Structure formats: structure tokens, C-alpha cells
Amino acid sequence: GRRSFRAPGRGWLGVPVAVYLLTLLVFPVILIGLYSVGLKTNVVYPPISYSWSDWKGFLPFLHSGPESVYFQRFILSIKITLIVSVSAVVLAYPLAFFLAFVARRHRYTLLMVMLAPFFTSYLLRIYAWTVMLPGHGTVNSLLEWVGLVDTNNPVTFFYHSRFAIGLVLAYSWIPFVALPIFVVLDNLDVRLLEAAQDLGAGRLTSFLRVTLPLSLPGVIAAFVFVLIPTTGEYITPYLVGGPNDLMFGNFIQNAFTGENRWNFGSVLAMWLMIVVLVMIAVSSRYLTADLRGEKQS
């Protein structure tokens, strides 16, 4: 009889993508996990053996001794990350609001103008701040010219400080944080604002009761957008921060390249990855709840 030919299913088309993602995303995480528990090492001695000693030396709740300097730096880095993320969202929201409701026909042109300086190298933009922020840099020279500071007593907290780290990081992410907020505001149904005004709501009331709640998905997405890269940032603290202001990413980088402690560096990297995934999961939960609320309304 005639043999029936069965064409392969469409699911086979996803195999190359799955292999690609497993190779570039999952396999490195598994490799770092093996290093963190001593099943792999970059040195010959001591011999490879399963061990939680590096985890116990880092996490304070796994040992009875004093809190490690690495965990203290992790707490400081999380505080800086949260402050930078909230500041970037707060500063980017008016910018997105202006592009969506004020600029009107010229909003996309202004959007491209806003993003144009950020097409240059991220490292070059940080180096530009190292010229502006020091004691005799551009900012202090301007303050001296207008008579706000004395030539022999420049403002020193602008450079090699946590303020400088937060300032440069917020500057780096504000235009990109404004994008998801702008997309949500630009697609907002204007008839809802008109209905609020017809019911007697003023501009502030309509913003607080209509615009802001409907834009929360974009705000949460923007917050996560800046949260993920800032948590592991190490270039900006290295260039504009002081010796006591290094973030957790600097300790991870130093563990691998400076101290040659790959096993301990893997512990720090795995811990940071776990914390970031938990933050993303919590943010995604609120984002999903907001989207469900919009659909029901």
C-alpha cells in the first residue's frame, strides 16, 4: 500500500533557538554554580571537592561570626541601586509626559534628539563626568565663576563619592527609562482624560486618578529596566567613586581578576543573580496585577 509521509512538526523549528539559549544563558549559570560549591576550580590544589565553605564565609546567617565585608558591601550596593532606580524613574516620568502630551507632533523628533548623545560609548560618557566633577573640573569652575564657591575651597563631594556614583548612573539611564513610560503614555486613551474633566476633575486630580494608575505598567517596567544593570555595575563606581564607595560588582570583578578566587567570586555572582531574579519576580507580579486590572476595567 501507499506509505504515508508525515511532515515534521513546527516544534522542531524551536530547537536551534533552544540550543542557542541553553548554550549562552543556562550553561554559564550552571558553570558558575559548580564553581560556587567547589565542584570546579581554577587552581590545581586543593583537590576538587563539594563544599559550602565559600557560601558560609559570605552569608552571615550561615555562620556565627561577624558579618563579612562582602555582605556589607552587598547591602550598600542594593541601597544605591534602589535609590538610583527610583530617582531615574522619578526624573524620567516628566520627560516622558512632556513627549507624550506636550510635544505632540514633534515628540518622535525630540525623542531621537534626546537619545542621540547616548549612541556614543558608555565608557566615554563616564570619562566625560571625570572631567566635570573633580575639585577643579567644569562644575566647580562654573560655581567659582558665578561666585558661589571659593577658588581655594571647591566642592569636593561631587567627585569620588556616592553622590557622584548615583548622579552618573541616573544620568546614564534616564533617557532609556523614559522610553517604556513614554510608550504607555503615548498609547493612553485620551477620552479617559476628557471624561475625567467632564466629571469635574482638575488637571492634578485627573493625573493622580487616571494618568498615573494607567501608566504604572510602564513605570514598573522602567524600574526593572534600570534595576538589573545597576545591581552589577562596577565601571562607574571604579571611575567616579572613592575607595570606600565601591559596589558589589567591583568585588566580583576583583575576586576573578585580582585575587584569582574564582570559587568565591562565583558565590558572589550567584547570590547577586538570585537576588536580581527575586526582584524581577516581585516586580513582574505587580506588573501582571496592573495589566489584569486594566483589562477588567
Backbone as CSV, one residue per row, in Angstrom:
resi,resn,N_x,N_y,N_z,CA_x,CA_y,CA_z,C_x,C_y,C_z
1,GLY,0.817,-1.178,0.000,0.000,0.000,0.000,0.868,1.251,0.000
2,ARG,0.234,2.368,-0.197,0.943,3.631,-0.231,1.395,4.007,1.169
3,ARG,2.678,4.365,1.257,3.219,4.781,2.529,2.868,6.257,2.780
4,SER,2.376,6.514,3.951,2.012,7.892,4.287,3.250,8.638,4.780
5,PHE,3.413,9.844,4.289,4.536,10.696,4.681,4.032,11.738,5.655
6,ARG,4.698,11.809,6.798,4.284,12.748,7.839,5.348,13.831,7.980
7,ALA,4.967,15.037,7.678,5.917,16.153,7.753,6.264,16.429,9.216
8,PRO,7.495,16.829,9.474,7.884,17.162,10.853,7.093,18.357,11.373
9,GLY,6.814,18.326,12.668,6.040,19.389,13.273,6.813,20.692,13.329
10,ARG,6.079,21.759,13.599,6.716,23.059,13.672,7.581,23.215,14.922
11,GLY,7.370,22.327,15.886,8.156,22.420,17.105,9.643,22.258,16.876
12,TRP,10.015,21.549,15.799,11.437,21.377,15.509,12.108,22.690,15.161
13,LEU,11.330,23.680,14.738,11.930,24.975,14.404,12.475,25.682,15.640
14,GLY,11.964,25.323,16.798,12.446,25.954,18.018,13.682,25.308,18.611
15,VAL,14.126,24.190,18.042,15.296,23.501,18.584,16.557,24.358,18.484
16,PRO,16.876,24.981,17.323,18.086,25.828,17.281,18.044,26.971,18.281
17,VAL,16.861,27.575,18.462,16.743,28.678,19.427,16.948,28.165,20.845
18,ALA,16.380,26.990,21.142,16.547,26.419,22.478,18.006,26.085,22.762
19,VAL,18.690,25.511,21.783,20.111,25.191,21.952,20.925,26.465,22.146
20,TYR,20.591,27.487,21.376,21.296,28.766,21.486,21.122,29.372,22.882
21,LEU,19.884,29.376,23.391,19.632,29.947,24.711,20.279,29.115,25.811
22,LEU,20.226,27.799,25.682,20.853,26.941,26.686,22.359,27.146,26.723
23,THR,22.956,27.334,25.548,24.411,27.487,25.483,24.862,28.807,26.069
24,LEU,24.141,29.898,25.764,24.579,31.224,26.169,24.028,31.681,27.511
25,LEU,22.908,31.106,27.960,22.280,31.580,29.191,22.323,30.548,30.314
26,VAL,21.917,29.332,30.032,21.792,28.327,31.088,23.146,27.706,31.429
27,PHE,23.924,27.321,30.422,25.200,26.659,30.677,26.158,27.516,31.509
28,PRO,26.322,28.832,31.234,27.195,29.645,32.105,26.731,29.700,33.556
29,VAL,25.404,29.736,33.775,24.890,29.759,35.146,25.216,28.446,35.848
30,ILE,25.044,27.336,35.141,25.388,26.035,35.728,26.880,25.971,36.045
31,LEU,27.697,26.517,35.151,29.147,26.504,35.375,29.519,27.332,36.609
32,ILE,28.920,28.507,36.749,29.189,29.339,37.926,28.695,28.641,39.193
33,GLY,27.548,27.946,39.094,27.049,27.199,40.244,28.001,26.093,40.672
34,LEU,28.618,25.414,39.715,29.594,24.372,40.046,30.824,24.965,40.728
35,TYR,31.254,26.125,40.257,32.391,26.794,40.905,32.033,27.213,42.327
36,SER,30.791,27.638,42.539,30.417,28.168,43.853,30.383,27.095,44.936
37,VAL,30.184,25.838,44.560,30.147,24.751,45.548,31.397,23.873,45.473
38,GLY,32.442,24.334,44.801,33.715,23.637,44.793,33.823,22.473,43.850
39,LEU,32.825,22.226,42.987,32.901,21.108,42.052,33.758,21.436,40.836
40,LYS,34.121,22.687,40.671,35.107,23.118,39.682,35.987,24.169,40.337
41,THR,37.210,24.266,39.874,38.134,25.246,40.408,39.151,25.613,39.340
42,ASN,39.731,26.804,39.493,40.729,27.262,38.525,42.152,26.984,38.981
43,VAL,42.322,26.342,40.118,43.646,26.005,40.622,43.753,24.492,40.774
44,VAL,44.988,24.005,40.796,45.209,22.563,40.899,44.987,22.078,42.323
45,TYR,45.480,22.857,43.275,45.346,22.493,44.682,44.525,23.581,45.386
46,PRO,43.637,23.230,46.289,43.352,21.886,46.789,42.534,21.067,45.801
47,PRO,42.423,19.770,45.995,41.656,18.937,45.057,40.181,19.311,45.051
48,ILE,39.521,19.015,43.957,38.112,19.349,43.799,37.269,18.529,44.773
49,SER,36.413,19.196,45.512,35.521,18.527,46.451,34.313,19.411,46.703
50,TYR,33.179,18.775,46.958,31.944,19.507,47.225,32.060,20.234,48.553
51,SER,31.821,21.554,48.549,31.999,22.338,49.768,31.123,23.582,49.729
52,TRP,30.563,23.935,50.914,29.785,25.154,51.088,30.565,26.196,51.880
53,SER,31.870,26.016,51.973,32.665,26.908,52.818,32.642,28.348,52.322
54,ASP,32.683,28.553,51.017,32.646,29.920,50.480,31.292,30.582,50.733
55,TRP,30.216,29.806,50.638,28.896,30.339,50.955,28.796,30.697,52.433
56,LYS,29.340,29.859,53.295,29.302,30.133,54.733,30.146,31.349,55.089
57,GLY,31.234,31.563,54.345,32.054,32.731,54.632,31.428,34.032,54.171
58,PHE,30.463,33.942,53.249,29.843,35.162,52.715,28.540,35.499,53.406
59,LEU,27.635,34.534,53.543,26.314,34.805,54.101,26.374,34.790,55.623
60,PRO,25.900,35.848,56.272,26.014,35.934,57.735,25.139,34.927,58.467
61,PHE,24.023,34.482,57.858,23.133,33.565,58.557,23.582,32.112,58.436
62,LEU,24.735,31.858,57.772,25.267,30.506,57.686,26.448,30.284,58.618
63,HIS,26.866,31.327,59.329,27.948,31.182,60.291,27.660,32.073,61.492
64,SER,28.364,31.815,62.567,28.130,32.529,63.827,29.077,33.696,64.049
65,GLY,29.982,33.949,63.114,30.956,35.016,63.265,30.400,36.364,62.842
66,PRO,31.252,37.375,62.785,30.808,38.717,62.368,30.429,38.745,60.889
67,GLU,29.653,39.737,60.526,29.204,39.884,59.142,30.383,40.226,58.235
68,SER,30.486,39.536,57.108,31.620,39.737,56.216,31.526,41.089,55.530
69,VAL,32.683,41.621,55.139,32.725,42.910,54.454,32.050,42.814,53.099
70,TYR,32.033,41.624,52.503,31.394,41.441,51.206,29.879,41.579,51.328
71,PHE,29.303,41.014,52.381,27.857,41.133,52.556,27.477,42.574,52.902
72,GLN,28.314,43.262,53.676,28.064,44.673,53.961,28.092,45.497,52.677
73,ARG,29.017,45.187,51.782,29.086,45.904,50.513,27.887,45.580,49.640
74,PHE,27.379,44.351,49.758,26.180,43.976,49.014,24.985,44.814,49.476
75,ILE,24.812,44.977,50.789,23.709,45.783,51.309,23.837,47.224,50.824
76,LEU,25.053,47.767,50.854,25.268,49.134,50.371,24.936,49.250,48.889
77,SER,25.332,48.255,48.108,25.062,48.283,46.664,23.573,48.229,46.370
78,ILE,22.833,47.434,47.131,21.386,47.359,46.936,20.735,48.695,47.268
79,LYS,21.203,49.357,48.319,20.656,50.671,48.658,20.919,51.675,47.549
80,ILE,22.154,51.699,47.031,22.481,52.617,45.932,21.655,52.285,44.700
81,THR,21.472,50.998,44.421,20.701,50.582,43.249,19.256,51.029,43.353
82,LEU,18.645,50.839,44.511,17.251,51.245,44.688,17.092,52.751,44.587
83,ILE,18.035,53.500,45.183,17.966,54.966,45.108,18.110,55.431,43.664
84,VAL,19.062,54.852,42.935,19.267,55.227,41.534,18.044,54.859,40.698
85,SER,17.471,53.680,40.924,16.322,53.243,40.136,15.121,54.150,40.368
86,VAL,14.837,54.459,41.637,13.704,55.339,41.935,13.955,56.745,41.395
87,SER,15.181,57.248,41.561,15.496,58.591,41.067,15.373,58.679,39.554
88,ALA,15.856,57.651,38.859,15.781,57.658,37.399,14.333,57.645,36.921
89,VAL,13.488,56.857,37.598,12.068,56.806,37.202,11.381,58.137,37.487
90,VAL,11.659,58.722,38.660,11.028,59.998,39.019,11.461,61.107,38.065
91,LEU,12.726,61.127,37.670,13.204,62.160,36.761,12.785,61.900,35.315
92,ALA,12.612,60.637,34.957,12.245,60.314,33.578,10.752,60.483,33.311
93,TYR,9.924,60.384,34.344,8.481,60.485,34.142,8.064,61.839,33.568
94,PRO,8.507,62.979,34.116,8.136,64.262,33.486,8.617,64.367,32.048
95,LEU,9.777,63.804,31.763,10.282,63.837,30.393,9.378,63.044,29.459
96,ALA,8.964,61.858,29.889,8.053,61.055,29.075,6.690,61.723,28.945
97,PHE,6.228,62.354,30.010,4.944,63.063,29.971,4.996,64.225,28.991
98,PHE,6.108,64.948,28.985,6.257,66.064,28.050,6.250,65.572,26.604
99,LEU,6.944,64.494,26.337,6.993,63.976,24.966,5.626,63.471,24.516
100,ALA,4.870,62.868,25.428,3.598,62.254,25.044,2.468,63.260,24.907
101,PHE,2.428,64.297,25.777,1.256,65.172,25.820,1.536,66.618,25.434
102,VAL,2.791,67.043,25.483,3.115,68.435,25.188,3.764,68.575,23.821
103,ALA,4.745,67.736,23.533,5.454,67.843,22.259,4.559,67.521,21.068
104,ARG,3.626,66.583,21.258,2.659,66.231,20.212,3.327,65.791,18.908
105,ARG,3.244,66.629,17.864,3.746,66.240,16.547,5.256,66.072,16.512
106,HIS,5.978,66.773,17.388,7.438,66.733,17.376,8.001,65.752,18.409
107,ARG,7.147,64.889,18.950,7.610,64.039,20.050,8.670,63.043,19.595
108,TYR,8.508,62.474,18.414,9.498,61.483,17.954,10.813,62.155,17.565
109,THR,10.739,63.353,17.034,11.972,64.096,16.731,12.731,64.425,18.006
110,LEU,11.997,64.910,19.013,12.642,65.211,20.293,13.156,63.953,20.975
111,LEU,12.467,62.845,20.759,12.922,61.583,21.332,14.265,61.163,20.740
112,MET,14.421,61.324,19.440,15.690,60.997,18.796,16.791,61.952,19.233
113,VAL,16.445,63.231,19.415,17.440,64.200,19.902,17.886,63.836,21.307
114,MET,16.955,63.386,22.131,17.281,63.003,23.498,18.199,61.774,23.530
115,LEU,17.994,60.848,22.627,18.784,59.618,22.620,20.086,59.743,21.843
116,ALA,20.238,60.795,21.053,21.426,60.915,20.187,22.743,60.878,20.957
117,PRO,22.900,61.607,22.079,24.194,61.539,22.782,24.520,60.159,23.327
118,PHE,23.499,59.323,23.499,23.725,58.018,24.093,24.070,56.952,23.058
119,PHE,24.216,57.370,21.810,24.714,56.444,20.803,26.226,56.312,20.882
120,THR,26.879,57.162,21.658,28.321,57.080,21.852,28.635,56.024,22.920
121,SER,29.907,55.795,23.133,30.340,54.768,24.074,29.962,55.127,25.502
122,TYR,29.495,54.139,26.233,29.152,54.334,27.647,30.382,54.730,28.457
123,LEU,31.519,54.147,28.124,32.749,54.454,28.842,33.190,55.891,28.600
124,LEU,33.029,56.389,27.376,33.408,57.767,27.071,32.537,58.758,27.833
125,ARG,31.274,58.438,27.991,30.384,59.345,28.725,30.736,59.394,30.207
126,ILE,31.190,58.279,30.758,31.626,58.290,32.158,32.916,59.094,32.304
127,TYR,33.840,58.929,31.342,35.070,59.709,31.387,34.783,61.209,31.287
128,ALA,33.730,61.576,30.569,33.357,62.991,30.493,32.987,63.530,31.875
129,TRP,32.323,62.701,32.695,31.986,63.128,34.045,33.234,63.249,34.921
130,THR,34.266,62.453,34.647,35.506,62.590,35.413,36.212,63.904,35.123
131,VAL,35.859,64.556,34.032,36.395,65.886,33.728,35.552,66.972,34.383
132,MET,34.250,66.745,34.507,33.357,67.779,35.026,33.274,67.814,36.544
133,LEU,33.397,66.666,37.219,33.090,66.598,38.643,34.236,66.883,39.607
134,PRO,35.513,66.734,39.262,36.583,66.940,40.255,36.616,68.357,40.833
135,GLY,37.544,68.555,41.791,37.632,69.826,42.502,37.858,71.015,41.596
136,HIS,38.618,70.840,40.550,38.871,71.927,39.594,38.299,71.580,38.215
137,GLY,37.206,70.842,38.229,36.555,70.465,36.985,35.595,71.519,36.478
138,THR,34.789,71.137,35.518,33.878,72.075,34.867,32.823,72.609,35.833
139,VAL,32.258,71.726,36.654,31.183,72.152,37.564,31.698,73.152,38.584
140,ASN,32.844,72.841,39.214,33.401,73.770,40.202,33.874,75.065,39.554
141,SER,34.393,74.989,38.339,34.795,76.210,37.648,33.607,77.119,37.392
142,LEU,32.463,76.519,37.039,31.247,77.309,36.837,30.770,77.929,38.147
143,LEU,30.829,77.164,39.231,30.420,77.703,40.526,31.356,78.821,40.990
144,GLU,32.640,78.686,40.692,33.590,79.757,41.024,33.326,81.001,40.190
145,TRP,32.956,80.805,38.936,32.721,81.945,38.039,31.515,82.773,38.482
146,VAL,30.473,82.081,39.007,29.280,82.814,39.460,29.427,83.258,40.915
147,GLY,30.540,82.893,41.561,30.809,83.365,42.916,30.178,82.561,44.024
148,LEU,29.743,81.332,43.760,29.120,80.519,44.795,30.137,79.787,45.658
149,VAL,31.313,79.505,45.122,32.356,78.829,45.894,33.664,79.579,45.724
150,ASP,34.562,79.360,46.665,35.873,79.997,46.624,36.827,79.133,45.811
151,THR,37.798,79.780,45.181,38.742,79.051,44.340,39.554,78.053,45.146
152,ASN,39.899,78.405,46.370,40.712,77.525,47.205,39.885,76.500,47.986
153,ASN,38.574,76.608,47.927,37.694,75.662,48.631,36.617,75.143,47.686
154,PRO,36.980,74.317,46.710,35.978,73.787,45.787,35.077,72.760,46.471
155,VAL,33.967,72.490,45.853,33.042,71.469,46.358,33.641,70.107,46.065
156,THR,33.854,69.318,47.103,34.559,68.041,46.937,33.635,66.834,46.871
157,PHE,32.375,66.962,47.326,31.512,65.772,47.339,30.987,65.420,45.950
158,PHE,31.303,66.261,44.948,30.899,65.944,43.588,31.665,64.755,43.018
159,TYR,32.849,64.497,43.532,33.728,63.502,42.914,34.231,62.541,43.973
160,HIS,34.462,61.285,43.568,34.907,60.232,44.467,33.976,60.124,45.675
161,SER,32.694,60.000,45.376,31.687,59.927,46.425,30.509,59.105,45.925
162,ARG,29.640,58.739,46.844,28.428,58.007,46.463,27.465,58.908,45.696
163,PHE,27.520,60.196,45.995,26.701,61.142,45.219,27.088,61.107,43.750
164,ALA,28.389,61.063,43.456,28.851,61.012,42.067,28.401,59.722,41.391
165,ILE,28.453,58.609,42.126,28.007,57.334,41.560,26.528,57.402,41.192
166,GLY,25.706,57.882,42.130,24.281,57.983,41.855,23.967,58.951,40.727
167,LEU,24.674,60.074,40.683,24.444,61.070,39.642,24.749,60.512,38.258
168,VAL,25.912,59.879,38.118,26.319,59.361,36.805,25.423,58.204,36.375
169,LEU,25.063,57.331,37.300,24.194,56.205,36.943,22.806,56.694,36.549
170,ALA,22.258,57.656,37.294,20.941,58.193,36.938,20.980,58.874,35.578
171,TYR,22.042,59.644,35.325,22.199,60.291,34.016,22.254,59.257,32.895
172,SER,22.926,58.150,33.159,23.115,57.140,32.114,21.814,56.454,31.730
173,TRP,20.856,56.364,32.680,19.667,55.563,32.413,18.398,56.367,32.191
174,ILE,18.385,57.655,32.504,17.145,58.426,32.389,16.530,58.363,30.989
175,PRO,17.280,58.606,29.892,16.634,58.553,28.570,16.044,57.190,28.246
176,PHE,16.721,56.115,28.629,16.208,54.782,28.329,15.061,54.407,29.254
177,VAL,15.068,54.917,30.482,13.960,54.680,31.400,12.708,55.401,30.915
178,ALA,12.893,56.545,30.276,11.745,57.308,29.783,11.025,56.594,28.634
179,LEU,11.693,55.694,27.939,11.087,55.049,26.770,9.854,54.215,27.122
180,PRO,9.930,53.237,28.046,8.707,52.464,28.333,7.587,53.311,28.915
181,ILE,7.935,54.336,29.696,6.889,55.214,30.226,6.255,56.013,29.096
182,PHE,7.069,56.486,28.164,6.544,57.242,27.030,5.626,56.380,26.165
183,VAL,5.992,55.121,25.960,5.164,54.233,25.136,3.786,54.054,25.764
184,VAL,3.739,53.861,27.072,2.449,53.691,27.750,1.631,54.981,27.688
185,LEU,2.253,56.116,27.953,1.524,57.388,27.933,1.080,57.751,26.525
186,ASP,1.901,57.435,25.533,1.554,57.773,24.153,0.356,56.966,23.662
187,ASN,0.181,55.749,24.189,-0.950,54.905,23.791,-2.145,55.041,24.726
188,LEU,-2.067,55.980,25.650,-3.167,56.188,26.587,-4.387,56.763,25.873
189,ASP,-5.539,56.241,26.195,-6.788,56.717,25.594,-7.107,58.111,26.141
190,VAL,-7.034,59.108,25.286,-7.263,60.493,25.711,-8.711,60.709,26.140
191,ARG,-9.617,59.856,25.668,-11.025,60.019,26.032,-11.252,59.820,27.524
192,LEU,-10.372,59.032,28.167,-10.492,58.852,29.613,-10.187,60.145,30.356
193,LEU,-9.197,60.882,29.878,-8.882,62.173,30.489,-9.996,63.176,30.236
194,GLU,-10.556,63.146,29.043,-11.668,64.052,28.741,-12.884,63.725,29.598
195,ALA,-13.132,62.430,29.834,-14.259,62.047,30.692,-14.027,62.511,32.120
196,ALA,-12.789,62.421,32.603,-12.487,62.881,33.960,-12.697,64.378,34.089
197,GLN,-12.311,65.135,33.054,-12.527,66.577,33.088,-14.008,66.928,33.004
198,ASP,-14.772,66.155,32.228,-16.220,66.394,32.151,-16.906,66.134,33.490
199,LEU,-16.331,65.222,34.287,-16.904,64.926,35.603,-16.434,65.888,36.683
200,GLY,-15.655,66.896,36.302,-15.260,67.934,37.239,-13.863,67.780,37.810
201,ALA,-13.090,66.825,37.331,-11.742,66.634,37.858,-10.797,67.660,37.241
202,GLY,-9.931,68.229,38.078,-8.922,69.151,37.587,-7.745,68.402,36.986
203,ARG,-6.731,69.145,36.572,-5.574,68.512,35.948,-4.834,67.605,36.923
204,LEU,-4.641,68.079,38.143,-3.923,67.272,39.124,-4.724,66.035,39.503
205,THR,-6.024,66.195,39.691,-6.857,65.045,40.060,-6.912,64.015,38.940
206,SER,-7.071,64.472,37.697,-7.105,63.539,36.573,-5.773,62.834,36.385
207,PHE,-4.685,63.535,36.713,-3.383,62.877,36.614,-3.233,61.799,37.690
208,LEU,-3.618,62.128,38.928,-3.450,61.182,40.027,-4.430,60.024,39.949
209,ARG,-5.633,60.255,39.401,-6.666,59.219,39.384,-6.728,58.451,38.082
210,VAL,-6.214,59.034,36.985,-6.328,58.378,35.679,-4.955,58.106,35.057
211,THR,-4.186,59.170,34.823,-2.929,59.022,34.085,-1.911,58.174,34.832
212,LEU,-1.676,58.500,36.085,-0.656,57.780,36.860,-0.989,56.303,37.053
213,PRO,-2.214,55.932,37.453,-2.504,54.492,37.592,-2.373,53.727,36.283
214,LEU,-2.813,54.334,35.165,-2.726,53.635,33.887,-1.292,53.532,33.363
215,SER,-0.408,54.395,33.850,0.981,54.355,33.400,1.877,53.509,34.294
216,LEU,1.316,52.908,35.351,2.130,52.108,36.269,2.824,50.921,35.597
217,PRO,2.218,50.235,34.621,2.983,49.176,33.943,4.272,49.676,33.313
218,GLY,4.229,50.852,32.695,5.456,51.418,32.132,6.437,51.840,33.199
219,VAL,5.925,52.336,34.336,6.798,52.745,35.441,7.506,51.534,36.020
220,ILE,6.768,50.443,36.232,7.377,49.229,36.790,8.384,48.637,35.812
221,ALA,8.037,48.631,34.521,8.982,48.128,33.525,10.244,48.984,33.484
222,ALA,10.096,50.299,33.608,11.259,51.182,33.625,12.110,50.940,34.869
223,PHE,11.451,50.716,35.996,12.177,50.449,37.241,13.013,49.181,37.116
224,VAL,12.430,48.126,36.563,13.171,46.873,36.367,14.277,47.063,35.343
225,PHE,14.009,47.880,34.340,14.982,48.124,33.277,16.276,48.718,33.822
226,VAL,16.171,49.607,34.793,17.373,50.228,35.363,17.902,49.420,36.547
227,LEU,17.047,48.629,37.178,17.457,47.851,38.341,18.455,46.759,37.972
228,ILE,18.208,46.064,36.874,19.030,44.897,36.523,20.477,45.283,36.242
229,PRO,20.766,46.220,35.331,22.180,46.520,35.075,22.870,47.270,36.208
230,THR,22.123,48.078,36.980,22.752,48.857,38.043,23.204,47.968,39.191
231,THR,22.516,46.856,39.426,22.863,45.984,40.538,24.277,45.436,40.400
232,GLY,24.685,45.090,39.196,26.027,44.554,38.978,27.007,45.558,38.412
233,GLU,26.706,46.841,38.501,27.576,47.877,37.936,28.915,47.928,38.665
234,TYR,29.993,48.061,37.904,31.314,48.205,38.519,32.196,49.231,37.814
235,ILE,31.856,49.633,36.586,32.683,50.608,35.868,32.512,52.001,36.470
236,THR,31.265,52.423,36.656,31.008,53.754,37.198,31.567,53.943,38.600
237,PRO,31.351,53.013,39.551,31.976,53.202,40.872,33.495,53.226,40.806
238,TYR,34.070,52.483,39.884,35.524,52.441,39.774,36.093,53.775,39.295
239,LEU,35.360,54.481,38.418,35.883,55.709,37.818,35.520,56.960,38.611
240,VAL,34.316,57.046,39.161,33.885,58.270,39.843,33.685,58.074,41.337
241,GLY,33.751,56.848,41.835,33.580,56.606,43.254,34.904,56.600,43.995
242,GLY,34.833,56.698,45.304,36.022,56.652,46.138,36.382,55.227,46.510
243,PRO,37.491,55.039,47.228,37.895,53.690,47.627,36.917,53.017,48.571
244,ASN,36.133,53.807,49.308,35.140,53.244,50.227,33.745,53.192,49.626
245,ASP,33.626,53.502,48.343,32.318,53.564,47.692,32.155,52.528,46.587
246,LEU,33.028,51.541,46.545,32.920,50.514,45.518,31.674,49.670,45.755
247,MET,31.053,49.239,44.677,29.832,48.465,44.772,30.138,46.971,44.685
248,PHE,29.096,46.176,44.792,29.256,44.720,44.853,29.873,44.178,43.571
249,GLY,29.562,44.795,42.438,30.137,44.337,41.177,31.649,44.471,41.142
250,ASN,32.193,45.489,41.817,33.641,45.651,41.890,34.292,44.507,42.656
251,PHE,33.623,44.023,43.699,34.158,42.905,44.470,34.115,41.613,43.652
252,ILE,33.070,41.439,42.854,33.007,40.255,41.988,34.126,40.297,40.953
253,GLN,34.310,41.452,40.334,35.360,41.598,39.334,36.741,41.376,39.944
254,ASN,36.954,41.886,41.148,38.251,41.731,41.795,38.492,40.285,42.225
255,ALA,37.436,39.567,42.610,37.595,38.170,43.011,38.065,37.305,41.848
256,PHE,37.619,37.629,40.637,38.010,36.835,39.469,39.352,37.280,38.895
257,THR,39.562,38.577,38.756,40.749,39.077,38.052,41.865,39.513,38.979
258,GLY,41.544,39.953,40.192,42.565,40.450,41.103,43.078,39.398,42.065
259,GLU,42.156,38.770,42.798,42.533,37.795,43.808,42.613,36.373,43.274
260,ASN,42.105,36.139,42.058,42.128,34.804,41.446,41.373,33.785,42.308
261,ARG,40.268,34.226,42.903,39.427,33.349,43.734,38.120,33.105,42.986
262,TRP,38.181,32.248,42.001,37.021,32.014,41.165,35.872,31.387,41.938
263,ASN,36.169,30.515,42.875,35.107,29.865,43.632,34.338,30.875,44.483
264,PHE,35.053,31.754,45.167,34.387,32.764,45.975,33.701,33.803,45.090
265,GLY,34.326,34.176,43.983,33.686,35.097,43.051,32.407,34.521,42.471
266,SER,32.371,33.209,42.250,31.151,32.562,41.762,30.049,32.611,42.804
267,VAL,30.411,32.506,44.087,29.421,32.632,45.153,28.787,34.026,45.120
268,LEU,29.625,35.048,44.988,29.106,36.419,44.929,28.211,36.610,43.703
269,ALA,28.645,36.066,42.560,27.857,36.214,41.328,26.533,35.474,41.426
270,MET,26.539,34.267,41.990,25.300,33.504,42.129,24.335,34.195,43.088
271,TRP,24.857,34.717,44.174,23.995,35.419,45.127,23.356,36.645,44.485
272,LEU,24.141,37.409,43.742,23.608,38.587,43.073,22.547,38.191,42.049
273,MET,22.771,37.107,41.337,21.806,36.644,40.347,20.498,36.218,41.012
274,ILE,20.596,35.541,42.139,19.392,35.101,42.849,18.587,36.301,43.326
275,VAL,19.259,37.297,43.900,18.572,38.485,44.404,17.895,39.244,43.261
276,VAL,18.579,39.383,42.135,18.002,40.087,40.994,16.780,39.333,40.458
277,LEU,16.848,38.012,40.381,15.704,37.226,39.907,14.513,37.372,40.842
278,VAL,14.761,37.426,42.147,13.667,37.630,43.099,13.039,39.010,42.902
279,MET,13.864,40.040,42.700,13.342,41.385,42.463,12.512,41.429,41.180
280,ILE,12.989,40.764,40.144,12.252,40.745,38.879,10.924,40.019,39.053
281,ALA,10.935,38.907,39.806,9.704,38.149,40.025,8.677,38.983,40.776
282,VAL,9.120,39.711,41.805,8.201,40.561,42.568,7.653,41.688,41.691
283,SER,8.538,42.324,40.910,8.093,43.408,40.024,7.149,42.882,38.954
284,SER,7.433,41.706,38.410,6.563,41.125,37.381,5.194,40.799,37.945
285,ARG,5.165,40.403,39.212,3.872,40.108,39.828,3.002,41.352,39.899
286,TYR,3.585,42.471,40.325,2.834,43.723,40.377,2.466,44.200,38.978
287,LEU,3.383,43.982,38.009,3.094,44.384,36.637,1.941,43.575,36.072
288,THR,1.922,42.271,36.343,0.823,41.425,35.872,-0.492,41.819,36.527
289,ALA,-0.433,42.157,37.809,-1.652,42.578,38.505,-2.207,43.871,37.924
290,ASP,-1.327,44.807,37.577,-1.779,46.066,36.975,-2.405,45.828,35.610
291,LEU,-1.788,44.949,34.817,-2.338,44.672,33.494,-3.683,43.985,33.585
292,ARG,-3.846,43.074,34.557,-5.152,42.436,34.745,-6.194,43.441,35.183
293,GLY,-5.788,44.385,36.032,-6.720,45.421,36.467,-7.189,46.299,35.314
294,GLU,-6.251,46.597,34.366,-6.634,47.391,33.206,-7.618,46.637,32.327
295,LYS,-7.391,45.324,32.137,-8.289,44.556,31.275,-9.684,44.451,31.894
296,GLN,-9.728,44.268,33.214,-11.031,44.181,33.868,-11.780,45.499,33.824
297,SER,-11.015,46.605,33.941,-11.682,47.910,33.889,-12.113,48.245,32.472
